[in-house]
């Protein structure tokens, strides 16, 4: 199991209920593929983007730290790409030293 962080940029026009549902789906995608969430939460609320993504100039940044096998990242990325409320995702493998 490796340690990872996922920075997810979410559409800024979602209602509070939709955001809670989406954040739950983001965490569930990791756990369903053999991972374990260590921490997660909103990193920045409605932050301005440097360039438009899908015609949005702002986004909500959600940060999730988790442990998962390397093969799970490909599956999780595929799940995130299918969700139209997720604008961008960046996975970072944390140093194990």
FENZI-V372999 format. One record per backbone hydrogen bond with DSSP energy under -1.0 kcal/mol. CO is the residue of the C=O (numbers start at 1). NH is the residue of the N-H. Records with the same first field share a line. If there is no record, write none. Layout:
BEGIN
CO: NH, NH
END
This chain:
BEGIN
2: 68
3: 94
4: 66
5: 92
6: 64
7: 90
8: 62
9: 87, 88
10: 60
15: 19
16: 20
17: 21
18: 22
19: 23
20: 24
21: 25
22: 26
23: 27
24: 28
25: 29
27: 31
28: 32
30: 35
31: 34
36: 67
39: 65
41: 63
44: 61
47: 59
53: 56
56: 53
57: 49
59: 47
60: 10
61: 43, 44
62: 8
63: 41
64: 6
65: 38, 39
66: 4
67: 36
68: 2
69: 72
72: 76
73: 77
74: 78
75: 79
76: 80
77: 81
78: 82
83: 86
85: 11
88: 9
90: 7
92: 5
END
